Amino acid sequence: MPDGRPPVFDMDYQQLHASAMDKDILQPDNAGSGVLPVNIGTPPWRSEKRVMLRYSGIIDPKDIDACIARANAYAGLDKALHAEASSLIEAITKAGIMDEAGAAGARLRTCREVSADEKYVIGVAFDGDPGALTSRALMLSNPHIVLEGLLINMCIAGARHGIICVDETDAGVMYLTVRALGQMSEYGLLGANVLGTDFSADIEIRAVKPSPVLAEESALVRYLQGWQALPYLHEAAAPLIYNDAPAVVFTAETLAEVAALFREDKLPADGVTGTQIITVHDGEKKYVVEVPRGILSGALLDDIEARAGNRETVKMYRLGGIGGGFFRGNKRDMPVDFRGTAAGTAGGPGVMMIYRGDVAVPAVVKEAMDYLREQSCGQCVFCREGTMQISLILGEMLEKKADIEDIDLLEEIAGYMKIGCICRYGANAAEPVRSSLQEFRGEYEACLKNR
Ligand code: SF4
């Protein structure tokens, strides 16, 4: 690595930081160094296990030297460049690394096996869900772990081209990403013959306007080519097509998990590194925590209660973001993981919303459905009409104009949406209604006109 400081960029980081960082995520409990959206407060989160966010608040995210010296940055890439792709895919598969689009190892394998002159790996470094701060926390605290993961996946997939998609409104993430890529070029991590090998790599930044539908990988690939962001049906493990070339899309979290896996000197005995970053919303407070995959909701609720003070008890919580499922506050055995979707429990991104006191469940669900209705791309009937009809029925319920049959109708529509939508967004959009009817049916019945 060359000596000397990274190139100085035009923007003033401190000034930009002050203007770009959300004040509301810098709660005293979150403040730490005063700049990072992760918890460095007391009491500690007993449920936390930091792997991807291990160096958050410890290293300066704009200093590649610190990232290399203290966080072992690019050691994983170095390892990957000198290993067989098949063994890397095996390690990723064994570690169980996956995102909502499917298992990372399987998607890398199919992309690698396709014969093509050009291939792309696309990183989603924005949060599609309005409640999620996963990508933001990673990019603001340690962008090099995401970019290293992108390079490793490019190397495995046999792709020369990488794209990192960032929120066009997030000046802090944009600044750190531009700066990081400049440093990577200077340090021989981009361009021809990366770290003296025959691997060549370029990474392009694309600024996007985040939305839940854009987080669907097929919609993103279309959008990046200048078309409308419409998801389409595709085989989960098969590469998508970007600029007539095979492409595979990964979240920032998946990229960071891959980098963390190979940065370690040796794999854990069980092969599993799995952690997940969760954004917890408790009233005005927001917390970003990294917890073991498969952790149950009770462990997180214990931590949340430990810092709640005299606040009202938790009536219910929602897992999985805006299209997530609702559960009673005393239900403590729900997996806090999108893998819960397979078990019909919870889905979507790593978000946990806490509702306290006498919050009215149908009103909360109506608000979620209004948003989901607005965000639907509208190309399939079950999502377009389903979100609209559910929203209208809930509105009538809140005005006590609905009948008992309308509850059955809500269930029926939600059931059709689960099976009839062509992308995850539509299937998840049924979850707020389905889950809340299961847990809080009495509250819906109380809203009927003859009560
Ligand atoms: S399920 Fe909804 S968001 Fe997905 S393609 Fe269909 S209409 Fe669009």
Boltz pocket constraint, residues with backbone or C-beta under 6 A from the ligand:
constraints:
  - pocket:
      binder: B
      contacts: [[A, 213], [A, 230], [A, 231], [A, 232], [A, 375], [A, 376], [A, 377], [A, 378], [A, 379], [A, 380], [A, 381], [A, 383], [A, 384], [A, 421], [A, 422], [A, 423], [A, 424], [A, 425], [A, 426], [A, 427]]
      max_distance: 6.0
